[in-house]
Amino acid sequence: MHKKYRVGQAMAAAVLVAVPGGLVLKSQATAAERKSEQKSLEQAAEEVFQRSADAPDAFWRKYTPPRGKVWNQADARADVTEVERKGAQFTVDVTEITTPYLSDKYGGGLEATPPYMGDHRFVFERDGDDWHLVKDLTEQLSK
């Protein structure tokens, strides 16, 4: 009887040790999944910003470039600050950082100008392995 009691104690101790470890692994997996999801949403937002920056009527092209220079290109980045999931939709608060570049009229002497930033709120849904922009709620941020 005494031997069975020790085996029972050992099994109970093993379960107590294993369960928290399992919870830690699941927690780590969930955190890794969230981080991966956030990174892919960040890339989706960057694509939205880059399309806007590449447009002929882009915000930064409205200003006259300095003498002897022309607008060349712009690089857009995104920094996701918050993600909220509601069913299949993900509401994402993201900061846009777009850096326009100037060059001479032949495309040489590329130089960055001060970047501009803006806060946005987008709603994305999965579209296979990619994301699909469902709504732009940016206007609601200022209200």
N, C-alpha and C positions, 0 to 999 in steps of 0.2 A: 504494500500500500504506500509506503514511504517513497519508493522508487517512482510510482505512477504520479505522485504529487510533484516530484522534481521535474519530471518530463512535462507535466502540465504547466508548471511555472516557466520552464524554458520556452515552450511554445507560445505562451502568452507574452513573454518578453520579446520573442522574435516578431510576433504580430505587431506589438506596440512599436518596435523599431522599424519594421517594414512599412507600416501604414503611413507614418509621417514622411518617410523617404519617398513613398509613392505619391503622396500629396505634393511634395516639393518638386518631383519630376513633372507632374501634371501642371503645376503652377509655372514651372520654367518653360514647358512646352507652350502653354497658353500665352505667356509673355513673349516668347519668340514668334509665335503666330501673329500676335498683335503688332509687334515691331515690323515684321515682314509685310503685313497688311498696310501699316502706316507708310512704309517705304514705297510700296506700289501705288498707294493713293497720292503720295508726294510726286511720283513720276507722272501720274495722270494729270495732276494739277499743273506740273511743269509743261506738259504738252499743250494744255489749254493756254497758258501764258505765252509759250513760244509761238503758237499760231497767231495770237494777238500781236505779238512783237514783230512777227514777220509780215504782217498785213501792210499793204501799201498806205493805208490810212492810219497806221499805228500812232499812238499818242505822242511818242518821242519824235516822230517825223514832222510834227506840226510846227516845230521851232526851226527858225532859219539857222543853218550851221555857220560856224565862223568862216570868215573869208578864206577862200582857197581850199576849203574842206567840203566834203559831202558826207551825208549819212551813209553808213555802210551796212551795218547789221546790228542786232541786239541779242544778248544772251539772257534767257529767263531762268530763274531758279525759284523753287518753292520750299517753304518751311512749314510743315504741318504742325499746328499747335494743339489741335483737339480733333478727335474723331468720336462721333456718336452713331451707334448702329441702331436702326429701327427696321427690323425685319430684313429685307434684302437691300435696303438703302442705307448709305453711309453719309451722314452730314459731316463735312470736313471744314474746319476753320484753318485757313492757310494764309501765310504772308508771301506775297509776290515780291521778288527782287529782280528787277530787269536793268541790265547795263547796256545802254546804247554805245555804239562805236562810230568814230569818225575816221575818214581816211582822205588821202588826196584823190583827185578825180580818176586816177588810174587804179585805185584800190590799195595803194601802198601806204606806209606810215600809219598803220592801224593804231588808234588810241582810244582807250576807254573814256567815257564821260561819267560823271557822277550817276550812280544807279538811282532809280526811283523805286519806292516801296509802296505797297498797299495791302490792306487786309481784305480777304474775300471769304465767302461762305458758299460752298458748293455741295450739291447732293449728287453722289455717284451710285451706280449700280454695276454689278459684275456683268460683263459681256464676254462669256468664255473665260479666257485668261486675262482679258483686258478690262478696263473700266469705261463706262459710258456716263457722260455728264448728263444728268437728268434735269437739274435746275441750277440756276445761279441765284442765290439768295443774298448776294452782297449788299443790295440796297436795303435789306432788313437790318444789317449791322448798324447803320447809322440811326435807326429809329429807337 
